[in-house]
Amino acid sequence: MFFVLDGEVRLLRRSRAGDDVILQRARQGFLAEASLDQPAYHCDAVAALDSTLLAIERTSFVEALRRPGMRDTWSDHLARELRKVRAQSERLSLKTARERIVHFIETEGEGGEIALGRSKKDWAAELGLSHEALYRALARMERGGELRIKGTRLRLR
């Protein structure tokens, strides 16, 4: 098991067309939890930024999960991750860039505001948009008074 202490590590798979498909972006959290019960990882891990990881021996981790407190904490963690994945799936089903931006800020931010913590180009990929489409939508939303952008902070109005 790996835990990202700082930086960002991405789990990637190649599509049939040869494109990278990002399955997970781990920042200060566990990486590839779904592979805990597998003999090998089914994707590649790539550091997107300079990163520091903590390696946890798999057998030790599984042994620790036998303790009720650890098992409950792990179950809570997996439930939070599942909610995040469901929100991402819901967001990707939205039709417009504006809808995806609003959904992201509302679900990932607090009080209608978020500090991105990633480049807008990376954010566009996470939203399933080209970076050009993201920039155009952000500009329209800001001009229309719906969004305030200050550096990496975005606030819905």
Secondary structure, 3 states (H helix, E strand, C coil): CEEEEECCEEEEEECCCCCEEEEEEECCEEECHHHCCCCCCCCEEEECCCCEEEECCHHHHHHHCCCHHHHHHHHHHHHHHHHHHHHHHHHHHCCCHHHHHHHHHHHHCECCEEECCCCHHHHHHHHCCCHHHHHHHHHHHHHCCCEEEECCEEEEC
